[in-house]
Every structure is written in structure tokens, then in C-alpha cells.
Amino acid sequence: MGTRRDFIKNSALGGTLLGSTLSLSTSSARPQAQRVNKNAAANKPVVIATWKNERAVAAAWNVLSKGGSALDAVETGVKVPEGDPHDTSVGYGGRPDRDGMVTLDSCIMDHDSNCGAVAFLQHIKHPVSVARKVMTDTPHVMMVGDGALKFALDQGFKKEDLLTEESRAHWLKWLETAEYKPVINIENHDTIGMLTLDSSGKLSGACTTSGMAYKMNGRVGDSPIIGAGLFVDGDIGAATATGMGEAVIKVAGSHLVVELMRQGLDPNEACQAAVERVIAKEPKYKEIQVGFIALNIHGEYGGYCIQPGFNYALYENNGPGLIDAGHALK
């Protein structure tokens, strides 16, 4: 099917939270996803994911459409890019750090605030599944590095070399200059964040990444951090982030989006307000990309970002689609 732009409505852009000193877009309208009448039945099931992850949302929808749980759906969905050697920013085939090591970060969270995460994990193709094991089989929320690897191997996960020949070749080419300058909307395709609402009204989310290409060894971004890269509150909604993780961490971005929805903002409005908070706190905001997507318990969804070019994939009862998110800068 085609894109769902016919389901996106224009609405007047309210006064910015930042004042007129920032070079924000002067457009009089911004994209808004289809709204749901709260007096009517909720729009469910629904799955959304950052970037052009149509295959991932289709895999998650396959679980949801058969009555499966939001948690199973979100794990199934993000495992698609994790296992794809041609996806150079998530899991197997991901770009390495500057020392040539592929290190993975991931987290998962359910409707009841149960959550698990792994960071700086090597040699395991599906870190989201290890994160789920942390959630279900340990008293902890996050495990990292060698400890996370040992836990994964003890749980029966297979140890693999995740550096493909393609990624190795790109890394060796990068070493010729060793210039670290992430390119907006290219290097920042460093994450898949996915949110699901199942037919029983339960929410879940996951966020997984190999991080920014050629990062310093040991760097961990927002993706495995509950409240930064992902947050789910079964009474309100869920949010996930992509882009420059350091900027997201500074404002506890995904938690901020959910709290703004708690205060009455719809998902689009909440994502926009969170982006504006990032801009207010980040002096070099014009040089980075940060985007959020959100899904509430009524099945409403939305997204917003700093720079143009960020989109998110969708699957609901009306079918699949790809939505261009609103953006603060021209």
C-alpha cells in the first residue's frame, strides 16, 4: 500500500515554547496524525517505529493481528533489523566503534513498567531478547559489558562475530582520516525504537541500536536507558527516541514525552514540546538530529524532530504507512 499522508492533517502551529530567538520553522502548519474520538472505541492494535522500518512493523503487526501481546510483538519487530546484515546501524552488520568493535545497546518495557536493558553488549545478534531475559529472569533492570555477555551465553544465546565484511571495509576506510562527524539523518539512523498497542489495550516498547558509527570505545547512548531512549506507562502511553543520544539523555526525553501526554497533550504535541526542550538545552542543536515518536492508550500516535527528514513507520487496522514527522527547523 502507499503512504498514509492522506491520514495526516494540518493543524495550526501554536506558539513555540522557546520564544522567537531560535531559528525554528515559520511554517503555519505541522503534520498531525489521525486523532481518535475518546468516546469511541480505541484505535487498536497499532504499531509504530522510527525511520523506514516497514518490515519491522509488519512483523510486529503479524503478532498483534493474531491476538498476540504487545510485548511479544515489539520484540519480534525489532529483531528484524537486528538480524539484517544490511542494516548498518542496528545489530548484526552494525558499524563498529573506532576500535573496530560492534557494541550493542537495547531495552524493552511493558505496560506494567517491567523493563530490562543491556549496554555495551558484544557478540549477540539479538540484544533485545537478552534485555527481555534481564527483565523476566533477574532482579535487575540493566546489565552491561562482559557481565551482560556472560548472562546471555548462560541463557543459551549464541556467540557470533557481528562485524560483517561490508562494515569492516567501511571502518578501514574511515580509519584513513578518522574524522568523527556524524551526518544528520545518515549516521543518526542509529536506532529502531518501536511502540505497540495490542487488542487488549496493553502497551509495550523496545529500543535497540549499535550506536553511532566509530564512537569512542565504551560509549553508550540513550537507547538502553529507561526514561531516555524509551518509556512506557500503561495508564498514559509510550515514547521512544532516535538521533543524538547525549541530547536525549540530558532531558530524559522519552519520559518527558509521556509526562507531557499525562498533562493532556496529544502524542504529536508532546513530541514537539520535548524537541523544543532539547533545543533549549543544546547550544549546537542545529548540528544534530533528535526525533521522538509516541503512542497513547487510545491508539493515537505522533512524531516530531529537530531537522527535516525524520519519518516513522506505522501499521494499524487501516494498513501500513510511512509518516513524515513535523520538524522544528526548515
Beta strands, then each sheet from edge to edge (+ up, - down):
strand 1: 9-12
strand 2: 29-32
strand 3: 46-50
strand 4: 104-110
strand 5: 115-121
strand 6: 142-144
strand 7: 192-197
strand 8: 203-209
strand 9: 230-233
strand 10: 237-243
strand 11: 290-296
strand 12: 301-305
strand 13: 311-316
strand 14: 319-324
strand 15: 326-327
sheet 1: 1+ 2-
sheet 2: 6+ 5+ 4- 8+ 7- 3+ 13- 14+
sheet 3: 9+ 10- 11+ 12- 15-
end
